[in-house]
């Protein structure tokens, strides 16, 4: 992945994950009170930027770890 995709992908992935996780955690903690949507969107507004920063850090680490694991498994299979 290169160019603009290296920036757009982590932001979108973080948005999807933050959207789903904040919905679930808000529901688990509060149930469905009348102001559920406002509380959820407030949590999402905080979580998305934090998740995007985490994604920019985690994605390269995960790629390297995946490559190392696959290389190890390939050596074991040979």
VEXLUM-717584 format. One record per residue (C-alpha): residue number from 1; residue in three letters; chain; x, y, z. Coordinates in steps of 0.1 Angstrom, whole numbers, plus 5000, padded with zeros to 4 digits. Layout:
// residues N
@seq=NUM&type=ALA&mol=A&x=X&y=Y&z=Z
...
END
This chain:
// residues 78
@seq=1&type=UNK&mol=A&x=5000&y=5000&z=5000
@seq=2&type=UNK&mol=A&x=5014&y=5034&z=4991
@seq=3&type=UNK&mol=A&x=5006&y=5070&z=4987
@seq=4&type=UNK&mol=A&x=4973&y=5083&z=4999
@seq=5&type=UNK&mol=A&x=4961&y=5048&z=5007
@seq=6&type=UNK&mol=A&x=4986&y=5046&z=5036
@seq=7&type=UNK&mol=A&x=4969&y=5075&z=5053
@seq=8&type=UNK&mol=A&x=4932&y=5068&z=5043
@seq=9&type=UNK&mol=A&x=4932&y=5031&z=5052
@seq=10&type=UNK&mol=A&x=4941&y=5034&z=5089
@seq=11&type=UNK&mol=A&x=4917&y=5063&z=5093
@seq=12&type=UNK&mol=A&x=4888&y=5044&z=5078
@seq=13&type=UNK&mol=A&x=4896&y=5012&z=5096
@seq=14&type=UNK&mol=A&x=4898&y=5030&z=5129
@seq=15&type=UNK&mol=A&x=4865&y=5047&z=5122
@seq=16&type=UNK&mol=A&x=4847&y=5014&z=5115
@seq=17&type=UNK&mol=A&x=4862&y=4998&z=5146
@seq=18&type=UNK&mol=A&x=4855&y=5028&z=5169
@seq=19&type=UNK&mol=A&x=4819&y=5030&z=5155
@seq=20&type=UNK&mol=A&x=4812&y=4994&z=5164
@seq=21&type=UNK&mol=A&x=4831&y=4992&z=5196
@seq=22&type=UNK&mol=A&x=4817&y=5024&z=5211
@seq=23&type=UNK&mol=A&x=4782&y=5013&z=5202
@seq=24&type=UNK&mol=A&x=4788&y=4979&z=5220
@seq=25&type=UNK&mol=A&x=4805&y=4993&z=5250
@seq=26&type=UNK&mol=A&x=4780&y=5021&z=5255
@seq=27&type=UNK&mol=A&x=4752&y=4996&z=5253
@seq=28&type=UNK&mol=A&x=4769&y=4972&z=5277
@seq=29&type=UNK&mol=A&x=4776&y=5000&z=5302
@seq=30&type=UNK&mol=A&x=4743&y=5019&z=5300
@seq=31&type=UNK&mol=A&x=4717&y=4998&z=5282
@seq=32&type=UNK&mol=A&x=4695&y=5019&z=5259
@seq=33&type=UNK&mol=A&x=4686&y=5050&z=5279
@seq=34&type=UNK&mol=A&x=4667&y=5078&z=5260
@seq=35&type=UNK&mol=A&x=4699&y=5097&z=5253
@seq=36&type=UNK&mol=A&x=4718&y=5066&z=5241
@seq=37&type=UNK&mol=A&x=4726&y=5081&z=5206
@seq=38&type=UNK&mol=A&x=4740&y=5113&z=5221
@seq=39&type=UNK&mol=A&x=4762&y=5093&z=5246
@seq=40&type=UNK&mol=A&x=4773&y=5069&z=5219
@seq=41&type=UNK&mol=A&x=4782&y=5097&z=5194
@seq=42&type=UNK&mol=A&x=4801&y=5115&z=5222
@seq=43&type=UNK&mol=A&x=4821&y=5083&z=5229
@seq=44&type=UNK&mol=A&x=4827&y=5078&z=5191
@seq=45&type=UNK&mol=A&x=4839&y=5114&z=5187
@seq=46&type=UNK&mol=A&x=4866&y=5107&z=5213
@seq=47&type=UNK&mol=A&x=4874&y=5071&z=5202
@seq=48&type=UNK&mol=A&x=4879&y=5076&z=5165
@seq=49&type=UNK&mol=A&x=4909&y=5100&z=5166
@seq=50&type=UNK&mol=A&x=4925&y=5078&z=5194
@seq=51&type=UNK&mol=A&x=4919&y=5047&z=5173
@seq=52&type=UNK&mol=A&x=4934&y=5064&z=5142
@seq=53&type=UNK&mol=A&x=4966&y=5072&z=5161
@seq=54&type=UNK&mol=A&x=4967&y=5036&z=5174
@seq=55&type=UNK&mol=A&x=4961&y=5023&z=5139
@seq=56&type=UNK&mol=A&x=4990&y=5043&z=5125
@seq=57&type=UNK&mol=A&x=5012&y=5027&z=5151
@seq=58&type=UNK&mol=A&x=4998&y=4992&z=5151
@seq=59&type=UNK&mol=A&x=4994&y=4985&z=5114
@seq=60&type=UNK&mol=A&x=5032&y=4986&z=5106
@seq=61&type=UNK&mol=A&x=5039&y=4965&z=5137
@seq=62&type=UNK&mol=A&x=5012&y=4940&z=5127
@seq=63&type=UNK&mol=A&x=5025&y=4937&z=5092
@seq=64&type=UNK&mol=A&x=5060&y=4930&z=5104
@seq=65&type=UNK&mol=A&x=5048&y=4905&z=5130
@seq=66&type=UNK&mol=A&x=5026&y=4888&z=5103
@seq=67&type=UNK&mol=A&x=5056&y=4885&z=5079
@seq=68&type=UNK&mol=A&x=5077&y=4870&z=5107
@seq=69&type=UNK&mol=A&x=5051&y=4845&z=5117
@seq=70&type=UNK&mol=A&x=5045&y=4834&z=5081
@seq=71&type=UNK&mol=A&x=5082&y=4831&z=5074
@seq=72&type=UNK&mol=A&x=5086&y=4810&z=5106
@seq=73&type=UNK&mol=A&x=5057&y=4787&z=5096
@seq=74&type=UNK&mol=A&x=5071&y=4784&z=5060
@seq=75&type=UNK&mol=A&x=5104&y=4773&z=5075
@seq=76&type=UNK&mol=A&x=5087&y=4748&z=5097
@seq=77&type=UNK&mol=A&x=5067&y=4734&z=5068
@seq=78&type=UNK&mol=A&x=5099&y=4729&z=5047
END
